[in-house]
Amino acid sequence: MKKNRYLSSLLIVIAAAAAAGGCSSISDKQAESSQEIKTFTGIFASPQVTISEDNVIKKLIAEKTGAQCDERFLEDSKDLVDIASKMINSDDYTDFVFANNEQNLFTDSNSFIAIDEYWDGCDNLKNYFSEYEWNKIRSDDGHIYFIPIYSNVYMYDTATTQDEEAFWVQVKVLKWAGYPEITTLDEYFDLLEQYIRANPKAEDGSDNIGYEILTDGYLYFCMENVPQFLDGYPNDGCCIVDPDKLEAVDYNTTDTAKRWFKKLNEEYHNGIIDPDCFVMTSEEYMQKLNTGNVLGMVDQFWNFSGAVSSLPDECAYIPLGVVIDEGITEHYHSEVALNASQGIGVTVGCNDKKGAVKFINDLLDPEIHRLRFWGLEGKDYSTDSEGKFYFTDKQTQQNEDKDYYIKNKCVYPCFPYYKGMDRDGINAFSPQYQPSEFYKKLSSIIQECFSAYGVQTYSEMLNKTEKSKPWYPMWSYANTFSQTTQFGEIKLSMDTVKHEYLPKVIMSDDFESAWNEYMQVYSSECDIRTYLKVLTDEVKRCAGQQ
């Protein structure tokens, strides 16, 4: 096979291969000729673009690692059910499988090998997770049968958008106010009040809405879970966790919770909060956001992004890390949680199990990882004098061209990879997360806003992520309880009380009386002590104290 002219300039002279059975590093491995390249097969329950057989980067990775994988992607993971049944019944497997939500079909049928029995010498793979994280993935028999692929971050998360919860405000409001620093709850609502007084109407004559609240069903987290963020805690969802005492704390009854709902009560009576918010469905809430008249709200971006995608640029929402008092460090942006319930596995039908595990290992090599996500330097991207990657105009066009991707990019998207930073510590792991490239594509009003705050992305409006605590996120543990369990029954009673009383608290003409009544009913009808004990036990277990 004739090498592509772009490849020949990059191939390196590599030392002799390591001892048989080991996973030598890319820098120590002798490049294999095209006749020696192993071809694995894989089926992946994930909608991805299928690349061409003569893909430039796929060939280069194959020459450097001695292996490649022919990938088959499924649009819907449910399609895997029939395929899995045929594989299992006929004992005729592809070498790799990523089953997504159908993971149990392969683990329950013992269709995956124990990867840790084949990874001696595969340091890239063994170091992919910490020992604690690997232990969360291990089966009851102590072995590892699959590897999560979306759950690892190097250095810190470099997401350019804020997909999680935040206090949001339209960019036109910040521009009107001269891009002020907004850090506290009082400052946030002062800004909305001032804008509404000066601009009660939108350009079309309709009323502006200062603040909107989604209270429909489980989505009422937009109202009820805010106290944990105001106190600087990450989104553990069902509680806040005292990291020193290793205890779960009920954020519904803190002093901050009372101050939060008192503030909502004041703003409701000031006319800043939409009076219809407590009777709106989720669909009606989205319709109001779609008008462009809603200036601010608390929500998770993944929940409302579709409703605002067609709004004018001036109505784009900017995330703010609001806290209850100055001096508190906000923690709205968190690392991706480890999803220990699914991942890629090597099947029992693979004829070269050591080679398959080694291929996963080699794809995590820093050089190969950069090839997967950035491509070829000088062709797919350029580097400035400070080592930062960027696109020329031509490279920008290439990066947005699907045909170019098919022929020249090979991400291996369903194999393990690092999010966050590239191993050079200078660049993001992937072009779509490179702040400077993201900034170039923004509208002028967003660029003006971000420049005023000294950032280039939405997520940079918030603090960088910190390494998550062993128990994070607690909501993933709480969600394992059905409503028929004692914990589930308590959680249901808490939701029921809050759904009934929190709107009353916010609308009441006598906040103190309404709050006291709510607390009395909450404490008498909800077994909070048992609820918190269950969560505390899990926190201590994760911290290694039980």
Residue pairs with C-beta under 8 A, 6 or more apart in sequence:
1 34
1 59
3 11
3 59
3 63
4 56
4 59
4 60
6 56
6 60
6 376
6 379
7 56
7 59
7 60
7 63
10 60
10 376
11 31
11 60
11 63
11 64
12 27
12 31
14 26
14 27
14 28
14 29
14 30
14 31
15 27
15 28
15 29
15 30
16 28
16 30
17 24
17 28
17 29
17 30
18 24
18 28
18 29
18 121
19 121
21 120
21 121
21 354
22 120
22 121
22 122
23 119
23 120
23 121
23 122
23 123
23 124
23 125
23 357
23 358
23 361
23 362
24 121
25 123
25 124
25 365
26 64
26 65
26 362
26 365
26 367
26 368
27 367
29 64
29 65
29 66
29 362
31 63
31 64
31 66
32 63
32 66
34 62
34 63
36 66
37 62
37 63
37 66
37 67
37 68
38 66
38 67
38 68
38 352
38 355
38 359
39 67
39 68
39 69
39 70
40 67
40 68
40 69
40 70
40 95
40 96
40 350
40 352
40 355
40 356
40 359
41 69
41 70
41 72
41 94
41 95
41 96
42 69
42 70
42 71
42 72
42 94
42 95
42 96
42 97
42 98
42 344
42 414
43 72
43 74
43 80
43 83
43 94
43 96
43 97
43 98
44 71
44 72
44 73
44 74
44 96
44 97
44 98
44 344
44 413
44 414
45 74
45 76
45 77
45 79
45 80
45 98
45 99
45 100
45 101
45 102
46 73
46 74
46 77
46 98
46 100
46 413
46 414
47 73
47 74
47 75
47 76
48 71
48 73
48 413
48 414
49 73
49 402
49 405
49 406
50 71
50 72
50 73
50 406
51 58
51 71
51 405
51 406
51 407
51 409
51 410
52 406
52 407
54 407
55 406
55 407
55 408
55 409
55 410
56 376
56 407
56 408
56 410
57 371
57 372
57 375
57 376
57 408
57 409
57 410
58 68
58 410
59 68
60 371
60 376
61 68
61 363
61 368
61 371
61 372
61 410
61 412
62 68
64 362
64 367
64 368
64 371
65 359
65 362
65 363
65 365
65 368
67 355
67 358
67 359
67 362
69 95
69 96
69 359
69 412
69 415
71 412
71 414
72 94
73 414
74 80
74 83
77 99
77 100
77 101
77 102
78 102
80 99
80 100
80 102
80 105
81 102
81 105
84 97
84 99
84 102
84 105
84 106
85 105
86 92
87 93
87 94
87 111
87 347
87 349
88 105
88 106
88 109
88 111
91 349
92 349
93 111
93 347
93 348
93 349
93 350
94 347
94 349
95 346
95 347
95 349
95 350
95 351
95 352
95 356
96 344
96 345
96 346
96 347
96 350
96 356
96 415
97 106
97 111
97 112
97 344
97 345
97 347
98 149
98 342
98 343
98 344
98 345
98 414
99 105
99 106
99 342
99 345
100 342
101 342
103 146
103 341
103 342
103 343
105 111
106 112
106 146
106 345
106 347
107 139
107 145
107 146
107 345
110 348
111 345
111 347
111 348
111 349
112 145
112 146
112 345
112 346
112 347
112 348
113 145
113 345
113 346
113 347
113 348
113 350
113 353
114 143
114 144
114 145
115 125
115 143
115 144
115 145
115 146
115 147
115 345
115 346
115 357
115 360
116 143
116 144
117 143
118 346
118 353
118 354
118 356
118 357
119 125
119 126
119 357
119 361
122 357
122 358
122 360
122 361
123 361
124 361
124 362
124 364
124 365
125 147
125 357
125 360
125 361
125 364
125 416
128 147
128 152
128 364
128 416
129 137
129 152
129 338
132 470
133 338
134 144
136 338
136 340
137 144
137 146
137 147
137 148
137 340
137 343
138 144
139 145
145 345
146 342
146 343
146 344
146 345
147 343
147 344
147 345
147 360
147 416
148 338
148 339
148 340
148 342
148 343
148 416
149 343
149 344
149 414
149 415
149 416
149 417
150 336
150 339
150 419
151 336
151 337
151 338
151 339
151 340
152 336
152 416
152 417
152 418
152 419
153 335
153 336
153 418
153 419
153 420
153 465
154 418
154 419
154 420
154 421
154 422
154 423
154 429
155 420
155 421
155 425
156 335
156 420
156 421
156 464
156 465
156 466
157 333
157 334
157 335
157 336
157 419
157 420
157 459
157 464
157 465
158 419
158 420
158 421
158 428
158 429
158 433
158 434
158 435
158 459
159 333
159 419
159 433
159 457
159 459
160 432
160 433
160 435
160 438
160 457
160 458
160 459
161 301
161 457
161 458
161 459
162 301
162 319
162 332
162 333
162 458
162 459
162 461
162 462
163 300
163 301
163 302
163 305
164 235
164 300
164 301
164 302
164 332
164 333
164 334
165 221
165 225
165 229
165 235
165 298
165 299
165 300
165 332
166 298
166 299
166 301
166 319
166 320
166 321
166 332
166 462
167 188
167 296
167 297
167 298
167 319
167 320
167 321
167 322
168 296
168 297
168 298
168 299
168 301
168 317
168 318
168 319
168 320
169 182
169 188
169 191
169 192
169 295
169 296
169 317
169 318
169 320
170 292
170 294
170 295
170 296
170 314
170 315
170 316
170 317
170 318
171 313
171 314
171 315
171 316
171 317
171 318
171 445
171 446
171 449
172 314
172 315
172 445
173 191
173 192
173 195
173 295
173 296
174 180
174 318
174 449
174 452
175 314
175 445
175 448
175 449
176 195
176 198
176 199
177 191
177 194
177 195
179 449
179 452
179 453
180 187
180 191
181 187
182 188
182 191
182 320
182 322
183 320
183 321
183 322
183 323
183 326
183 330
184 322
184 323
184 324
184 325
184 326
185 230
185 259
185 260
185 263
185 322
185 323
185 324
186 263
187 322
188 296
188 320
188 322
189 211
189 263
189 267
189 272
192 210
192 211
192 267
192 272
192 295
192 296
193 210
193 267
193 270
193 272
195 208
195 210
195 295
196 208
196 210
196 271
196 272
196 295
199 208
200 207
200 208
201 207
201 208
202 208
202 291
202 292
202 293
206 291
206 293
207 293
208 293
208 295
209 274
209 288
209 293
209 294
209 295
210 267
210 271
210 272
210 273
210 274
210 295
210 296
211 267
211 272
211 273
211 274
211 294
211 295
211 296
211 297
212 273
212 274
212 277
212 285
212 288
212 289
212 294
212 296
212 297
213 222
213 223
213 264
213 273
213 274
213 277
213 278
213 297
213 298
214 220
214 222
214 223
214 277
214 280
214 282
214 285
214 297
214 299
214 303
215 222
215 223
215 277
215 278
215 280
215 499
215 502
215 503
216 280
216 281
216 282
216 285
217 282
218 495
219 282
219 303
220 498
220 499
220 502
221 237
221 300
222 297
222 298
222 299
222 300
223 264
223 298
223 502
224 252
224 498
224 502
225 235
225 237
225 251
226 260
226 298
227 251
227 252
227 254
227 256
227 257
227 260
227 324
228 234
228 235
228 236
228 239
228 240
228 251
229 235
229 322
229 323
229 330
229 331
229 332
230 256
230 260
230 322
230 323
230 324
230 328
231 240
231 251
231 254
231 256
231 323
231 324
231 328
232 323
232 328
232 329
232 330
232 331
233 240
233 241
233 251
233 331
234 331
234 332
234 334
234 468
234 472
234 473
235 332
235 334
235 473
235 475
236 471
236 472
236 473
236 474
236 475
237 473
237 474
237 475
237 478
238 474
238 475
238 478
238 491
238 535
239 248
239 249
239 250
239 251
239 474
239 532
239 535
240 248
240 249
240 251
241 247
241 248
241 249
241 469
241 471
241 474
241 539
242 248
242 249
243 469
246 536
246 539
246 540
246 543
246 545
247 532
247 536
247 539
248 474
248 532
248 535
248 536
248 539
249 532
250 528
250 531
250 532
251 257
252 494
252 498
252 522
253 519
253 522
253 528
256 324
258 515
259 324
260 324
261 502
261 505
261 506
261 511
261 515
262 511
262 515
264 273
264 506
265 505
265 506
265 507
265 508
265 511
267 273
268 275
268 506
268 507
269 509
273 506
274 288
274 294
276 284
277 285
278 503
278 506
278 507
280 288
286 304
286 306
286 307
287 307
288 294
289 297
289 304
289 307
289 308
290 307
290 308
290 310
290 311
292 311
292 312
292 315
297 304
301 317
301 319
308 315
308 316
308 317
313 443
313 444
313 445
313 446
314 445
316 443
316 445
316 446
318 449
318 458
318 461
319 332
319 458
319 459
319 461
319 462
320 461
320 462
321 330
321 332
321 333
321 461
321 462
321 463
322 330
323 329
323 330
329 463
330 462
330 463
331 463
331 466
332 462
332 463
333 459
333 462
333 463
333 464
333 465
334 465
334 466
334 468
334 472
334 473
335 465
335 466
335 467
335 468
335 472
336 419
337 468
337 472
337 473
337 476
343 416
344 360
344 414
344 415
344 416
346 353
346 356
346 357
346 360
350 356
360 415
360 416
362 368
363 369
363 372
363 412
363 415
363 416
363 417
364 416
364 417
364 418
366 422
366 423
369 417
369 418
369 422
369 423
369 429
370 422
370 423
371 410
372 410
372 411
372 412
372 417
373 411
373 417
373 429
373 430
373 431
374 380
374 381
374 389
374 422
374 427
374 430
374 431
375 381
375 408
375 409
377 383
379 395
379 408
380 395
380 398
380 399
380 408
380 409
381 389
381 390
381 391
381 395
381 431
382 389
382 390
382 391
382 392
382 395
383 389
383 390
384 390
386 426
387 424
387 426
387 427
388 426
388 427
388 436
389 427
389 431
389 434
390 434
390 436
390 437
391 399
391 431
391 437
396 437
396 440
398 404
398 408
399 431
411 417
417 429
418 429
419 429
419 433
420 428
420 429
421 427
421 428
421 429
422 428
422 429
427 434
428 434
428 435
431 437
432 438
435 455
435 456
435 457
435 460
436 456
438 456
438 457
439 447
439 450
439 456
439 457
442 450
450 456
450 457
450 460
450 461
453 461
455 461
469 542
469 543
470 542
470 543
470 544
471 477
471 538
471 539
471 542
471 543
474 535
474 538
474 539
477 535
477 538
478 487
478 491
478 535
481 487
481 488
481 491
482 488
483 489
483 491
483 492
486 530
487 530
487 531
487 534
490 526
490 527
490 528
490 530
490 531
491 531
493 525
493 526
493 527
494 522
494 526
494 528
494 531
497 518
497 521
497 522
497 525
497 526
498 522
501 514
501 517
501 518
501 521
501 522
502 518
504 514
504 518
505 511
505 514
505 515
505 518
508 514
522 528
537 546
540 546
